[in-house]
Structures are given as structure tokens and as C-alpha cells.
Amino acid sequence: MKNKDLAKRVKELRIRKGFSQEELSENAGLSLRTIQRIENGETDPRGDSLLRLSNSLGVTPDEILDWTMQEDRSFLTSLNLSALSFIFFPLLGILVPLIMWISKKDKIKGINIIAKDLLNFQITWTILIFLGFIVNILILAHGMKVSGDISQINITTIIVRNFFLMIFMSLYNLAFIIVNTIRIHSCMGVKYFPKIPFLKK
């Protein structure tokens, strides 16, 4: 059974844009019959058809699909909190939310945007931790090479610096997770920074 809500959403967006079915067909590069079948609930737009349709209607594919999704604020909150698994091992902060997202992808309203923002932040955070460790080691290694002093003190300095780096970065990550959990609970969008857009919206 095809989704009648999605068909209704496409029709409402088309009317809001002031398009006839023929005009939408021409703008989207889809056949008139395809537009008619979508609006009659006989077929659902997927892949390239969904992308063309959303571009013509001036919305994102998620905005068309989200109309048909259920609200589940508690799952979105749990998804966001699942990133706290980074405390046990940094990569878990990526893997656990990723698994939760995949299990409910395109089924819960807003999940794709929240999951992508969260995962982009966690991936960026993990990379920064790794780079911070490397930079600390390289700086001290260079200092030891220049001074010729390879001592227990220098090794301890590396460990201490990396320990404090990990503490600072963990608190930073923790603060963002808590703030965004509150934002999700309050029906607001998430805000994570910094985040490299590995997963595009």
C-alpha cells in the first residue's frame, strides 16, 4: 500500500508553489504520468525522482519524507545520548549512534538531520583528539631531538599533556551532548560545533 500522506504532501507543496501538474512535470524532468501517479498515491518518489521533485518544489527530500514519518522525541533523545558511549572508547561515540540511526532511518521525523549533525560532530571530535595526541608527541619529540635529552620527564610530559587534552575534549563533547539533548526534548534543532560535513544533509 502506497503512502497517501506523502501524496498529499507533494500535492500541497505543488499548489503552494503555484504549479500545475504539467509545470511540475516540466520543472522536475519527470513525466506527467509519474507526477499523477505520485499525487494519487499509486507510487512513492525514490532516489533521483525524489531529488528532482524536491528541487522543483524548493524543499529537501527529508521535508517531503518527514511528512510521512512518526514523531518519536524519546528515540531522538536516546539517539543523541547514545554518543556518551565515547566515554568508554572514542569510536563508540560514532558507532552506537550510527547503528541506532540506521535502525530507524527514514522512519522517525527529524532523525536524519539530527543523526547527521551528531555523527559529523563525533567524527570531527575523534579526528581532533587523534591529531592533538600526534601534535603533542611531535612537539616533545622535536624538543628532545634538539636538546638531546630523552628522559623519563619528557615521556611523563607527553602522557600528562595527552591526559589533559582528553579531559578537556571529553568535557567539551559532554557539554554539547547535554545541551542538544535538552534542545531535542524542547523540540528545537541540534547545534554541534565544530563538525566537518562528512554526511551531507
C-alpha positions in Angstrom: 0.0 0.0 0.0 1.5 3.3 -1.1 1.7 6.3 1.3 -1.3 8.6 1.0 0.2 11.2 3.3 3.2 11.5 1.0 0.9 12.0 -2.0 -1.0 14.7 -0.1 2.3 16.4 0.8 3.5 16.6 -2.8 0.2 18.0 -4.0 0.1 20.6 -1.2 3.7 21.7 -2.0 2.9 21.9 -5.7 -0.2 24.1 -5.1 1.8 26.2 -2.7 4.4 26.9 -5.4 1.6 27.7 -7.9 2.5 24.9 -10.3 0.1 22.8 -12.3 0.9 19.1 -12.7 2.3 19.9 -16.1 4.5 22.7 -14.9 5.9 20.5 -12.1 6.5 17.7 -14.6 8.5 20.0 -16.8 10.5 21.6 -14.0 11.3 18.3 -12.4 12.1 16.5 -15.6 9.6 13.8 -14.8 6.7 12.6 -16.9 3.2 13.9 -16.3 2.1 10.4 -15.7 4.7 10.0 -12.9 3.5 13.2 -11.2 -0.1 12.0 -11.4 0.8 8.6 -10.0 2.7 10.2 -7.1 -0.2 12.5 -6.3 -2.7 9.7 -6.5 -0.7 7.6 -4.0 0.0 5.0 -6.6 3.8 5.2 -6.3 6.3 6.9 -4.0 9.2 9.0 -5.3 12.5 7.5 -4.7 16.2 8.2 -5.4 16.7 10.5 -8.4 12.9 11.1 -8.8 12.6 12.3 -5.2 15.6 14.6 -5.6 14.3 16.2 -8.8 10.9 16.6 -7.2 12.2 18.2 -4.0 14.4 20.6 -6.0 11.5 21.7 -8.1 9.3 22.2 -5.0 12.1 24.1 -3.2 12.4 21.7 -0.3 14.7 19.0 0.8 14.0 15.3 0.2 13.7 14.9 4.0 11.0 17.6 4.1 8.9 15.5 1.7 9.6 12.2 3.5 9.3 13.7 7.0 5.6 14.3 6.4 5.0 10.6 6.5 7.2 9.9 9.5 6.1 9.4 13.1 7.1 11.7 15.9 9.3 10.0 18.5 11.1 12.6 20.6 12.2 10.0 23.1 14.1 8.0 20.5 15.8 11.1 19.2 16.8 12.0 22.8 18.2 8.4 23.2 20.0 8.7 19.9 21.7 11.9 21.0 22.6 10.5 24.4 24.0 7.3 22.9 27.0 9.4 21.8 28.0 9.4 25.5 29.5 6.0 24.8 32.6 7.9 23.7 33.4 7.9 27.4 34.3 4.2 27.2 36.1 4.4 23.8 36.1 7.4 21.4 34.9 5.3 18.4 31.8 4.1 20.2 30.6 7.7 20.2 30.3 7.2 16.4 29.3 3.5 16.1 26.5 3.4 18.7 24.6 6.5 17.2 25.2 5.2 13.7 23.6 1.8 14.5 20.6 3.5 16.1 20.2 5.8 13.1 20.4 3.0 10.6 17.8 1.0 12.5 15.2 3.9 12.3 16.4 5.8 9.2 13.5 7.5 7.3 11.0 6.2 9.9 11.1 9.0 12.6 10.6 12.6 11.8 13.8 14.7 12.1 16.1 11.7 12.7 18.2 12.1 9.5 19.1 15.7 10.3 19.9 15.1 14.0 21.9 11.9 13.3 24.0 13.5 10.6 24.8 16.5 12.7 25.6 14.3 15.7 27.8 11.9 13.6 29.6 14.7 11.8 30.4 16.3 15.2 31.6 13.0 16.7 33.8 12.1 13.7 35.3 15.6 13.8 35.9 15.3 17.5 37.6 11.9 17.2 39.9 13.3 14.5 40.8 16.3 16.6 41.6 14.1 19.6 43.9 11.9 17.4 45.6 15.0 15.8 46.0 16.5 19.3 47.8 13.4 20.5 50.1 13.4 17.5 50.9 17.1 17.7 51.8 16.7 21.4 54.1 13.8 20.7 55.7 15.6 17.7 56.4 18.8 19.7 58.0 16.9 22.5 59.9 14.6 20.2 61.3 17.7 18.4 62.3 19.2 21.7 64.1 16.1 22.7 65.9 15.9 19.4 67.1 19.5 19.7 68.2 19.1 23.4 69.3 15.5 23.1 67.6 14.8 26.3 65.5 11.6 26.2 64.3 11.3 29.7 61.5 10.0 31.9 60.5 13.6 32.5 59.8 14.1 28.7 57.8 10.9 28.4 55.8 11.9 31.5 55.1 15.3 29.9 53.6 13.6 26.8 51.4 11.5 29.0 50.2 14.4 31.2 49.6 16.7 28.2 47.6 14.0 26.4 45.7 13.2 29.6 44.6 16.9 30.0 43.8 17.1 26.3 41.5 14.1 26.7 39.8 15.5 29.8 39.2 18.9 28.1 37.9 17.4 24.9 35.7 14.9 26.8 34.1 17.7 28.8 33.6 19.7 25.6 31.8 16.7 23.9 29.8 16.0 27.1 28.6 19.6 27.2 27.4 19.6 23.6 25.6 16.3 24.1 23.7 17.5 27.2 22.8 20.9 25.7 21.5 19.2 22.5 19.6 16.6 24.4 17.7 19.4 26.1 17.2 21.1 22.8 15.7 17.9 21.3 13.5 17.5 24.3 12.3 21.1 23.8 11.5 20.4 20.1 14.4 22.5 18.9 17.1 21.7 16.4 20.5 20.5 17.4 23.6 22.7 17.2 27.0 21.0 17.1 30.4 22.7 16.5 32.8 22.1 15.0 31.6 19.5 12.5 33.0 18.6 9.1 30.1 17.6 6.8 31.2 14.0 6.1 27.5 13.1 5.9 25.7 15.6 3.7 22.2 16.7 4.6 
